[in-house]
Amino acid sequence: MKSFERIALWAVVCLALVVALSAGVGRGASASLPDSGSPKIAVCAVVKIADDLMDSDRFKPARTEFEETLRKDKLNPLEEQGKELETKLRGMPRDDPDFAANRDRFMRLQREYAQTQQEIIQQVEKKVAEQLSEAYGMARASAIAIAEQKGFDFVFASTGAEEELKKDTPLALVRDMLSRPVLKCPKGADITDDVREDLKL
């Protein structure tokens, strides 16, 4: 048998296998979903809603108060001590026996201030993460509940494709693009407004 004949024969065999497998898959799919029809898919801007919740009275005041308390209790005292020492050093002659000790103390205070400031930033970031997790959970739970009420089988977390992209920086643009995996959806499939109403946003 010539080589091209063998190739043709293999092509026929492969085509037959593909057809047979396709038929089997089709029968399997029909058996698993006998009368359900096409699944209904909803879309909701869950991440955007979580961001809006973070800026609402439910989260923002507590976060602001948390940061202000940390600064008042830990940072402000160091700042006041630093100002006092700075004023003292400016009015002190360099040949004063206490000048070197006060200068060293001022430098230590500056390092402690920078370290405390960094610790506060980390604590605030942790607070933001905790709140954001809670806000996302609220948005997600609301979206799922509303989708179930409306008879949807799936909910995709996606910003509306028609909303204007953020173009402040390339990073912001890419993040905004990635937040909308659904590029087109039928009218009525976007339940974002329903979720906003449910969460009173």
N, C-alpha and C positions, 0 to 999 in steps of 0.2 A: 504494500500500500504506500502510495506516495505521501510525502510529508504534508502537502496541502490538504490531501484527503483526510489524513489523521486529524489535522487541525479542525477541519470542517466537522468531522464526526464528534470530536470533543465539544465543539461549540453546540451541536445539537443536543448532546447529553446534558451539558451544563444548563442549557435553556429549559430542558425538560425538568431538571431538578429545581430550578428557580420557580417554574410554574407550579410544580407540586408543593414546594414549601410555601409559596404564597397562598395557595388554596388552603393549606393546613392552617396557616396563621390566621387567615380570614375566618375559617370555621371556628378556630379557638377564640378569636375576638368576639365573634357573634355569640358563642356559647357563654362567655363571661359577662357580656352586656346584652341580654336577650331583647329587652324592650326599652332600655333607658334612653336610647338615642344619643345625640352628641352632648358631651358635658357642657354645662353652662359655666362660663368663666367671668369673674368680676375683676375690676381693677380698683385699687385704692392707694392714694398717696400717703401711705402709713408713715414713712420717714418724715415727710413734710409736716404731717399732723403732730408727730412726736416733737418736732422742733417748735411748733406753735404752742404746744402744751408747756414746753420748757419756758417760754416767754410769758406764759399766763400767770394769773394770781395763784394758781395751785402750786407752782414750783419756784418762780423767780424770787418772790419776797423771802422765802426761807433760805434760798441760796445766797442772796444778798446779805441777809442778816448773819448767816454763818461766816461769810468772809469778813464782814465788818467786825464781828466779835473777835475773830482771830487776830485781826490787825490791831484792834484796840487793846487786847490783853497781852499780846506778845511783841508786836512791832512798835507800837507807839512809845512804850517805856524806853526802848533802846534808842529810838529817834530823839527823845527828849534828853537822854543822857549824852548822846552824841553832840547835840546842839550846845549843851552846857559846857562840855569839854572843849569844843571848838572855840567857843567864846573865851574860855579861860586861857587856852593856848595862845590866842591872838594877843591877849593882853599881858602875856608873860614873857619876860626877857629870855632869850635863848641860853643865857649863862646861868639862869635860875636852876638850882639843884633839883627842883621838882619837874623841870621842863621835860626831860627825857622820859621820866616815868609816866607823866600825863600823855605824852605823845604816843608811847607804846600802848597805853591803855586805850587811847582813841583809835589806834589801828586795830587792836583786838576787838573793840566795839564795832568797828566797820565790818570786820569779818563775821562777827556774830550776827549783825544785822542782815548781811547778804545771805547767810545760811538760814536764818529764821524766815526770811522772805521766800527763799526757795522751798522751805518746808510748808509754808502757808499755801504756795502755789500748788504743791502736790496734794495737800489736803482738799483744796478747793476743786482740783481736777477729779479727785476721788468722789467728792460730793456730786459733781456734775455727772459723772459716770453712773452713780447710783440713781440719780433722778432721771437721767435719760433712759436707763433700763426700765424704770417704772413707767415713764411716759410712753415708751414704745410698747410696753405690755398692755397699757390701757388702750392705745390706738389699735393694736393687733386684736385684742379681745373684742372690741367694738366692731371692727371690720368683719371678723368671723361671725359674730352674732347677727349682724345685719345681712351678711351674705346668705346665711342659713335661712333667715326670715324671707328673703327674696327668692329662694330656691336656687342659689348658685352652688356649684360643686367645688369650684376652685376660686381663690382670691390671689391675684398677683399684686405684690407691693410695687407700685410704679407711679411716678409723677406723671401727670397728664402730658401726653406727647405734644399737645398744642401750646403748652405754657412756654413763655419765653425763657431761653437759656441764660444762666448767669455768665457774664463775660468779663468779670473783674480781673481775674487772673487765669492763666491756662489750667492751673490745678482746680480752681473753682468750676471752670467750664467742663473739665473731664469728669469731675465728681457729679455735676448736674446731669451730664449725658448718661453716666452709668446708673443714675437713680431712676431712669425711665426705660427699663428693658422692653416694655410694651409700646410699640410705635403706633399702633392703631387698634381701636376697639369700637364695637358698635355703640350707638347711643343707648344710654340706659345701663350699660355695663360698668360705668364708673360710679362707685358708691361713696366717693370721697366726701361729697356734700352731706350725705346721710350720716356718715361717721362724725363729721364736724358738728352736725346738729345734735347727735346723740351725746357728744362730749361737751356740748355747749360752748363751742369755739366761735 
